[in-house]
Amino acid sequence: MRRLISKFGSQYDAGADCERGAVAVVTALLLVVLLAVGALAVDGGMLYGKRAQLQSGADAAALAVGQKCAASLTDPQCTSTSTLATSLAQSNMLAGQAGIASLTVDTTGQTVTAVTQPLQPGMQPGSVSLFLAQTLGITSASLGATATVAWGSPSKGIAPFPLAFSVCQVQGMINGDYQLLESHGSGANPNCNYGPSGQVVPGGFGWLVQDSGQCGATINIATSEGGSDPGNNPPQNCNTILQNWVNTLQAGQRVVVLLPVFTGVTGTGSGSIYTLSGFAAYNVIGWNFGSNSPSAYNYTSPNGSSALSCSGNCRGIIGQFITYVDLNSVYQLGPSTSFGATVVNLTN
């Protein structure tokens, strides 16, 4: 028990002398913690936002140049000095911030890597304050961004519509004439006989096994795919996508889909097995898979040509194989093909 001692005519707690200054020590320690929290809350939050802008700039630059290279290696923007990359990188950043430090275009490996300049510490416009963050070891050296994209032929992904084309319908037809590809009818596509004993596969292409409850089919060209429902009826679960095609075409826009290409087939009907070799880009302008909309659209004289008509008992799709670059990460890259379809993926 503490003793109260009389000193100079008053009483005081002798044990309290031992505790004097403790609050100051605790306060000093807490200030260090608060300073660290302040660095994270103020500088850290601000740097996170600016770092995200740098990453967006790097992504945009790499994707843009990759898309140009995928379309043509001779494109003037498919170079390490691309002005498009610099412009897109800076447009994704705040005024005065860093631009592209380096741009590497590897046409052999089919990759593009964009690296932004790191943010600079200081007080001038476009710079960042690192006063608090430096107490935690955060420096400007780590405040840049890198993005890498790759381009090539798609090898695995979801074919949005469950059709596969014969290779003989694609070769020599990229950016050529419009075609009527029949799936039902007498003597349809007679030059594409890949079935056993010369039997014509309906239309030179066939319905693929659809994903459960979906219109499309997951395709991997490294494996064989079983045929499904090769008859005269439209594929199931496809009314929504067909209606979207109608709406898009009526709005004056293109409908381009990536569809698999087969080089051989065994069996018949629902028992057929297709050997796949890649994806082709098909610009759709009309189709007739049934008598009711949206299963049939623009099939009587599409593009002003009666030769493309698919009336009566005809069932098929009308369009054109084209060269096309798809910025779609749902497709995996594989060996290069000559089918005109290329995808660009952000890999880093």
Kinemage of the C-alpha trace (Angstrom):
@kinemage 1
@onewidth
@group {chain A} dominant
@subgroup {mainchain}
@vectorlist {calphas} color= white
{ca met a 1} P 0.000 0.000 0.000
{ca arg a 2} L 1.329 3.384 -0.985
{ca arg a 3} L 2.287 5.785 1.796
{ca leu a 4} L 1.135 9.377 1.738
{ca ile a 5} L 4.041 11.472 2.947
{ca ser a 6} L 3.786 14.994 4.163
{ca lys a 7} L 6.094 17.256 2.164
{ca phe a 8} L 6.214 20.977 2.633
{ca gly a 9} L 2.993 20.800 4.534
{ca ser a 10} L 1.093 18.774 1.898
{ca gln a 11} L 0.551 15.102 1.086
{ca tyr a 12} L 1.703 13.344 -2.088
{ca asp a 13} L 1.901 9.808 -3.513
{ca ala a 14} L 5.496 8.631 -3.357
{ca gly a 15} L 4.853 5.764 -5.886
{ca ala a 16} L 3.648 8.212 -8.529
{ca asp a 17} L 7.215 9.468 -9.105
{ca cys a 18} L 8.056 6.109 -10.698
{ca glu a 19} L 5.285 6.476 -13.319
{ca arg a 20} L 6.047 10.007 -14.428
{ca gly a 21} L 7.044 10.143 -18.161
{ca ala a 22} L 5.397 6.803 -19.037
{ca val a 23} L 2.646 8.515 -21.027
{ca ala a 24} L 5.228 10.379 -23.080
{ca val a 25} L 7.006 7.121 -23.975
{ca val a 26} L 3.753 5.418 -24.993
{ca thr a 27} L 2.720 8.465 -27.015
{ca ala a 28} L 6.038 8.493 -28.859
{ca leu a 29} L 5.662 4.827 -29.754
{ca leu a 30} L 2.105 5.352 -30.930
{ca leu a 31} L 3.211 8.251 -33.104
{ca val a 32} L 5.527 5.912 -34.975
{ca val a 33} L 2.625 3.542 -35.600
{ca leu a 34} L 0.351 6.413 -36.607
{ca leu a 35} L 3.029 7.684 -38.967
{ca ala a 36} L 3.201 4.272 -40.635
{ca val a 37} L -0.589 4.126 -40.893
{ca gly a 38} L -0.567 7.636 -42.334
{ca ala a 39} L 1.955 6.571 -44.961
{ca leu a 40} L -0.203 3.647 -45.970
{ca ala a 41} L -3.458 5.580 -45.918
{ca val a 42} L -2.243 8.729 -47.654
{ca asp a 43} L 0.747 7.905 -49.818
{ca gly a 44} L -0.137 4.230 -50.223
{ca gly a 45} L -3.667 4.930 -51.427
{ca met a 46} L -2.502 7.647 -53.793
{ca leu a 47} L 0.318 5.489 -55.177
{ca tyr a 48} L -2.040 2.553 -55.656
{ca gly a 49} L -4.333 4.705 -57.789
{ca lys a 50} L -1.489 6.118 -59.883
{ca arg a 51} L 0.069 2.665 -60.245
{ca ala a 52} L -3.274 1.391 -61.571
{ca gln a 53} L -3.268 4.191 -64.149
{ca leu a 54} L 0.238 3.245 -65.224
{ca gln a 55} L -0.852 -0.387 -65.601
{ca ser a 56} L -3.854 0.642 -67.693
{ca gly a 57} L -1.536 2.656 -69.907
{ca ala a 58} L 0.861 -0.251 -70.336
{ca asp a 59} L -2.017 -2.657 -71.071
{ca ala a 60} L -3.554 -0.320 -73.652
{ca ala a 61} L -0.219 0.224 -75.392
{ca ala a 62} L 0.673 -3.467 -75.573
{ca leu a 63} L -2.799 -4.514 -76.742
{ca ala a 64} L -2.937 -1.843 -79.442
{ca val a 65} L 0.458 -2.728 -80.896
{ca gly a 66} L -0.261 -6.439 -80.579
{ca gln a 67} L -3.491 -5.967 -82.510
{ca lys a 68} L -1.647 -4.112 -85.279
{ca cys a 69} L 1.006 -6.847 -85.496
{ca ala a 70} L -1.637 -9.566 -85.530
{ca ala a 71} L -3.308 -7.897 -88.506
{ca ser a 72} L -0.068 -7.193 -90.410
{ca leu a 73} L 3.600 -7.430 -89.505
{ca thr a 74} L 4.292 -4.648 -91.988
{ca asp a 75} L 2.013 -2.189 -90.215
{ca pro a 76} L 4.088 0.924 -89.317
{ca gln a 77} L 2.690 0.753 -85.785
{ca cys a 78} L 4.021 -2.800 -85.328
{ca thr a 79} L 7.416 -1.469 -84.204
{ca ser a 80} L 9.225 -0.552 -81.007
{ca thr a 81} L 8.815 3.120 -81.949
{ca ser a 82} L 5.028 2.977 -82.271
{ca thr a 83} L 3.494 6.402 -81.701
{ca leu a 84} L 0.160 4.687 -81.090
{ca ala a 85} L 1.584 2.978 -78.007
{ca thr a 86} L 2.830 6.271 -76.557
{ca ser a 87} L -0.452 8.012 -77.264
{ca leu a 88} L -2.612 5.305 -75.692
{ca ala a 89} L -0.334 4.940 -72.678
{ca gln a 90} L -0.445 8.653 -71.908
{ca ser a 91} L -4.202 8.903 -72.521
{ca asn a 92} L -4.731 6.376 -69.726
{ca met a 93} L -2.667 8.458 -67.286
{ca leu a 94} L -3.143 11.818 -65.630
{ca ala a 95} L -1.574 14.833 -67.305
{ca gly a 96} L 2.158 15.045 -66.756
{ca gln a 97} L 2.615 11.474 -65.647
{ca ala a 98} L 5.193 9.090 -67.067
{ca gly a 99} L 4.993 7.619 -70.556
{ca ile a 100} L 6.429 4.532 -72.235
{ca ala a 101} L 9.987 3.697 -71.170
{ca ser a 102} L 10.395 0.795 -73.583
{ca leu a 103} L 8.371 -1.124 -76.140
{ca thr a 104} L 9.606 -4.538 -77.291
{ca val a 105} L 8.051 -6.113 -80.382
{ca asp a 106} L 9.032 -9.741 -80.969
{ca thr a 107} L 7.534 -10.736 -84.323
{ca thr a 108} L 9.100 -14.204 -84.111
{ca gly a 109} L 7.723 -14.998 -80.689
{ca gln a 110} L 4.587 -12.969 -81.508
{ca thr a 111} L 4.662 -10.894 -78.341
{ca val a 112} L 4.681 -7.209 -77.403
{ca thr a 113} L 5.930 -5.906 -74.043
{ca ala a 114} L 5.295 -2.332 -72.915
{ca val a 115} L 7.074 -0.844 -69.881
{ca thr a 116} L 6.097 2.542 -68.471
{ca gln a 117} L 8.489 5.030 -66.954
{ca pro a 118} L 8.278 4.999 -63.139
{ca leu a 119} L 6.575 7.838 -61.339
{ca gln a 120} L 9.026 10.417 -60.057
{ca pro a 121} L 9.084 11.757 -56.490
{ca gly a 122} L 8.799 15.490 -56.032
{ca met a 123} L 6.313 18.331 -55.956
{ca gln a 124} L 6.164 19.301 -59.644
{ca pro a 125} L 3.028 18.503 -61.723
{ca gly a 126} L 2.727 14.805 -62.446
{ca ser a 127} L 5.157 13.774 -59.701
{ca val a 128} L 4.261 12.026 -56.474
{ca ser a 129} L 5.092 12.681 -52.858
{ca leu a 130} L 6.959 9.870 -51.142
{ca phe a 131} L 7.614 11.708 -47.863
{ca leu a 132} L 5.630 9.304 -45.676
{ca ala a 133} L 5.956 6.223 -47.878
{ca gln a 134} L 9.754 6.401 -47.764
{ca thr a 135} L 9.629 5.643 -44.042
{ca leu a 136} L 8.309 2.215 -45.045
{ca gly a 137} L 10.888 1.677 -47.773
{ca ile a 138} L 8.609 2.617 -50.694
{ca thr a 139} L 10.645 4.246 -53.449
{ca ser a 140} L 9.950 5.359 -57.012
{ca ala a 141} L 11.959 2.441 -58.400
{ca ser a 142} L 8.962 0.097 -58.077
{ca leu a 143} L 6.385 2.561 -59.359
{ca gly a 144} L 6.347 1.515 -63.019
{ca ala a 145} L 4.191 -1.011 -64.878
{ca thr a 146} L 4.746 -3.777 -67.426
{ca ala a 147} L 2.303 -5.459 -69.799
{ca thr a 148} L 2.867 -8.284 -72.271
{ca val a 149} L 0.491 -9.523 -74.957
{ca ala a 150} L 0.771 -12.444 -77.344
{ca trp a 151} L -0.995 -13.075 -80.603
{ca gly a 152} L -1.625 -16.195 -82.655
{ca ser a 153} L -4.227 -18.600 -83.949
{ca pro a 154} L -6.939 -19.709 -81.505
{ca ser a 155} L -6.742 -23.384 -80.564
{ca lys a 156} L -9.182 -23.760 -77.696
{ca gly a 157} L -12.270 -21.844 -76.685
{ca ile a 158} L -16.013 -21.579 -77.039
{ca ala a 159} L -17.419 -21.582 -80.556
{ca pro a 160} L -20.432 -19.263 -80.040
{ca phe a 161} L -22.495 -21.181 -82.604
{ca pro a 162} L -22.243 -24.997 -82.859
{ca leu a 163} L -21.059 -25.253 -86.464
{ca ala a 164} L -17.863 -26.690 -87.924
{ca phe a 165} L -16.723 -25.979 -91.491
{ca ser a 166} L -14.847 -28.270 -93.834
{ca val a 167} L -11.332 -27.122 -94.649
{ca cys a 168} L -12.129 -27.259 -98.369
{ca gln a 169} L -14.742 -24.556 -97.866
{ca val a 170} L -12.228 -22.266 -96.169
{ca gln a 171} L -9.018 -22.671 -98.167
{ca gly a 172} L -8.728 -20.087 -100.900
{ca met a 173} L -11.873 -18.329 -99.698
{ca ile a 174} L -10.491 -15.953 -97.054
{ca asn a 175} L -11.752 -12.476 -98.041
{ca gly a 176} L -13.230 -14.056 -101.155
{ca asp a 177} L -16.804 -14.330 -102.367
{ca tyr a 178} L -19.821 -14.809 -100.156
{ca gln a 179} L -20.883 -18.425 -99.828
{ca leu a 180} L -24.026 -20.380 -99.098
{ca leu a 181} L -23.009 -23.275 -96.866
{ca glu a 182} L -25.878 -25.745 -96.793
{ca ser a 183} L -26.532 -28.152 -93.967
{ca his a 184} L -29.526 -29.812 -95.606
{ca gly a 185} L -30.365 -30.271 -99.242
{ca ser a 186} L -29.722 -32.449 -102.279
{ca gly a 187} L -26.130 -32.355 -103.583
{ca ala a 188} L -25.069 -29.693 -101.081
{ca asn a 189} L -21.408 -28.666 -101.361
{ca pro a 190} L -20.431 -31.685 -103.516
{ca asn a 191} L -16.698 -30.884 -103.412
{ca cys a 192} L -16.429 -31.515 -99.673
{ca asn a 193} L -16.809 -35.277 -99.354
{ca tyr a 194} L -14.991 -36.310 -96.189
{ca gly a 195} L -17.286 -39.061 -94.968
{ca pro a 196} L -16.766 -42.800 -95.323
{ca ser a 197} L -17.218 -44.222 -98.843
{ca gly a 198} L -17.383 -40.682 -100.232
{ca gln a 199} L -20.574 -39.886 -98.363
{ca val a 200} L -21.211 -36.145 -98.220
{ca val a 201} L -21.207 -34.743 -94.710
{ca pro a 202} L -24.327 -32.559 -94.611
{ca gly a 203} L -23.277 -29.164 -95.950
{ca gly a 204} L -19.596 -29.931 -95.522
{ca phe a 205} L -20.059 -28.934 -91.906
{ca gly a 206} L -22.059 -30.258 -88.982
{ca trp a 207} L -23.605 -29.445 -85.673
{ca leu a 208} L -21.241 -29.890 -82.758
{ca val a 209} L -21.984 -31.128 -79.266
{ca gln a 210} L -23.285 -28.069 -77.418
{ca asp a 211} L -22.328 -27.176 -73.864
{ca ser a 212} L -25.098 -28.041 -71.432
{ca gly a 213} L -27.911 -25.504 -71.747
{ca gln a 214} L -25.842 -23.344 -74.110
{ca cys a 215} L -25.906 -22.577 -77.821
{ca gly a 216} L -22.132 -22.754 -78.213
{ca ala a 217} L -19.650 -25.579 -77.892
{ca thr a 218} L -16.283 -25.726 -76.133
{ca ile a 219} L -13.689 -26.688 -78.728
{ca asn a 220} L -10.112 -27.921 -78.465
{ca ile a 221} L -8.470 -28.578 -81.817
{ca ala a 222} L -6.107 -31.044 -80.135
{ca thr a 223} L -9.019 -33.442 -79.608
{ca ser a 224} L -11.713 -34.852 -81.850
{ca glu a 225} L -15.285 -33.647 -81.476
{ca gly a 226} L -18.434 -35.708 -81.795
{ca gly a 227} L -21.179 -34.591 -84.176
{ca ser a 228} L -24.644 -33.853 -82.845
{ca asp a 229} L -28.126 -33.457 -84.361
{ca pro a 230} L -27.190 -33.216 -88.053
{ca gly a 231} L -30.811 -33.040 -89.189
{ca asn a 232} L -33.134 -30.343 -90.495
{ca asn a 233} L -33.941 -28.606 -87.205
{ca pro a 234} L -32.235 -25.482 -85.837
{ca pro a 235} L -29.811 -26.095 -82.949
{ca gln a 236} L -31.272 -25.883 -79.480
{ca asn a 237} L -30.696 -22.958 -77.102
{ca cys a 238} L -29.696 -20.634 -79.964
{ca asn a 239} L -32.712 -18.318 -80.306
{ca thr a 240} L -31.093 -15.640 -78.154
{ca ile a 241} L -27.852 -15.517 -80.118
{ca leu a 242} L -29.704 -15.614 -83.434
{ca gln a 243} L -31.888 -12.706 -82.317
{ca asn a 244} L -28.745 -10.806 -81.328
{ca trp a 245} L -27.423 -11.422 -84.846
{ca val a 246} L -30.648 -10.015 -86.288
{ca asn a 247} L -30.444 -6.927 -84.081
{ca thr a 248} L -26.783 -6.347 -84.910
{ca leu a 249} L -27.284 -6.648 -88.665
{ca gln a 250} L -30.340 -4.392 -88.598
{ca ala a 251} L -28.233 -1.802 -86.751
{ca gly a 252} L -25.809 -1.785 -89.693
{ca gln a 253} L -23.037 -3.650 -87.861
{ca arg a 254} L -21.156 -6.834 -88.712
{ca val a 255} L -21.692 -10.244 -87.167
{ca val a 256} L -18.345 -12.060 -87.050
{ca val a 257} L -17.995 -15.393 -85.272
{ca leu a 258} L -15.037 -17.720 -84.831
{ca leu a 259} L -16.027 -21.224 -85.878
{ca pro a 260} L -13.939 -24.426 -85.951
{ca val a 261} L -12.607 -26.004 -89.136
{ca phe a 262} L -12.337 -29.767 -89.639
{ca thr a 263} L -10.028 -31.641 -92.006
{ca gly a 264} L -11.670 -35.030 -91.812
{ca val a 265} L -14.679 -36.868 -90.457
{ca thr a 266} L -15.584 -40.453 -89.698
{ca gly a 267} L -18.988 -41.944 -89.073
{ca thr a 268} L -22.313 -40.374 -89.961
{ca gly a 269} L -25.000 -38.282 -88.334
{ca ser a 270} L -24.888 -38.054 -84.560
{ca gly a 271} L -22.103 -40.659 -84.554
{ca ser a 272} L -19.727 -38.605 -86.679
{ca ile a 273} L -16.344 -37.560 -85.317
{ca tyr a 274} L -14.656 -34.416 -86.665
{ca thr a 275} L -10.882 -33.922 -86.786
{ca leu a 276} L -10.379 -30.217 -86.082
{ca ser a 277} L -7.475 -28.050 -87.189
{ca gly a 278} L -8.309 -24.474 -86.214
{ca phe a 279} L -10.829 -21.640 -86.149
{ca ala a 280} L -12.025 -19.491 -89.052
{ca ala a 281} L -13.655 -16.065 -88.824
{ca tyr a 282} L -17.005 -15.961 -90.601
{ca asn a 283} L -18.844 -12.755 -91.463
{ca val a 284} L -22.513 -13.758 -91.288
{ca ile a 285} L -25.124 -11.946 -93.417
{ca gly a 286} L -27.986 -14.438 -93.492
{ca trp a 287} L -29.187 -17.913 -92.565
{ca asn a 288} L -32.057 -20.353 -92.764
{ca phe a 289} L -32.260 -22.983 -90.045
{ca gly a 290} L -36.045 -23.083 -89.786
{ca ser a 291} L -39.262 -21.403 -90.819
{ca asn a 292} L -39.661 -19.015 -87.891
{ca ser a 293} L -37.694 -15.937 -86.867
{ca pro a 294} L -34.975 -15.703 -85.628
{ca ser a 295} L -34.110 -19.132 -87.086
{ca ala a 296} L -34.329 -17.581 -90.573
{ca tyr a 297} L -33.091 -14.154 -91.682
{ca asn a 298} L -32.072 -12.533 -94.989
{ca tyr a 299} L -31.976 -15.833 -96.849
{ca thr a 300} L -33.868 -15.154 -100.103
{ca ser a 301} L -31.412 -12.879 -101.938
{ca pro a 302} L -28.776 -11.684 -99.475
{ca asn a 303} L -26.258 -9.125 -100.653
{ca gly a 304} L -28.434 -8.660 -103.752
{ca ser a 305} L -27.497 -12.105 -105.100
{ca ser a 306} L -30.164 -14.703 -105.812
{ca ala a 307} L -27.384 -17.313 -106.121
{ca leu a 308} L -27.046 -17.161 -102.346
{ca ser a 309} L -30.740 -17.839 -101.755
{ca cys a 310} L -31.544 -20.571 -99.232
{ca ser a 311} L -35.285 -20.946 -99.665
{ca gly a 312} L -37.648 -23.899 -99.508
{ca asn a 313} L -36.058 -27.003 -98.041
{ca cys a 314} L -32.610 -25.411 -97.969
{ca arg a 315} L -30.972 -25.070 -94.568
{ca gly a 316} L -27.703 -23.216 -94.257
{ca ile a 317} L -25.732 -20.104 -93.409
{ca ile a 318} L -24.655 -17.296 -95.749
{ca gly a 319} L -21.536 -15.221 -95.337
{ca gln a 320} L -17.849 -14.760 -96.030
{ca phe a 321} L -14.610 -16.032 -94.512
{ca ile a 322} L -12.455 -13.056 -93.535
{ca thr a 323} L -9.212 -12.118 -91.819
{ca tyr a 324} L -10.088 -10.993 -88.332
{ca val a 325} L -8.305 -10.082 -85.104
{ca asp a 326} L -10.213 -10.866 -81.936
{ca leu a 327} L -9.313 -9.255 -78.587
{ca asn a 328} L -10.855 -12.089 -76.648
{ca ser a 329} L -9.182 -13.816 -73.728
{ca val a 330} L -11.571 -16.804 -73.844
{ca tyr a 331} L -9.449 -18.342 -76.619
{ca gln a 332} L -6.114 -20.014 -75.978
{ca leu a 333} L -3.288 -19.602 -78.466
{ca gly a 334} L -2.011 -22.500 -80.528
{ca pro a 335} L -0.110 -23.338 -83.737
{ca ser a 336} L -0.519 -20.840 -86.561
{ca thr a 337} L -3.093 -21.641 -89.236
{ca ser a 338} L -4.048 -20.080 -92.547
{ca phe a 339} L -7.726 -19.669 -91.691
{ca gly a 340} L -7.658 -15.895 -91.155
{ca ala a 341} L -8.587 -15.795 -87.455
{ca thr a 342} L -6.118 -14.350 -84.931
{ca val a 343} L -6.564 -13.604 -81.240
{ca val a 344} L -4.606 -11.223 -79.016
{ca asn a 345} L -4.310 -12.110 -75.330
{ca leu a 346} L -2.902 -10.141 -72.407
{ca thr a 347} L -0.473 -12.574 -70.807
{ca asn a 348} L 1.165 -10.377 -68.157
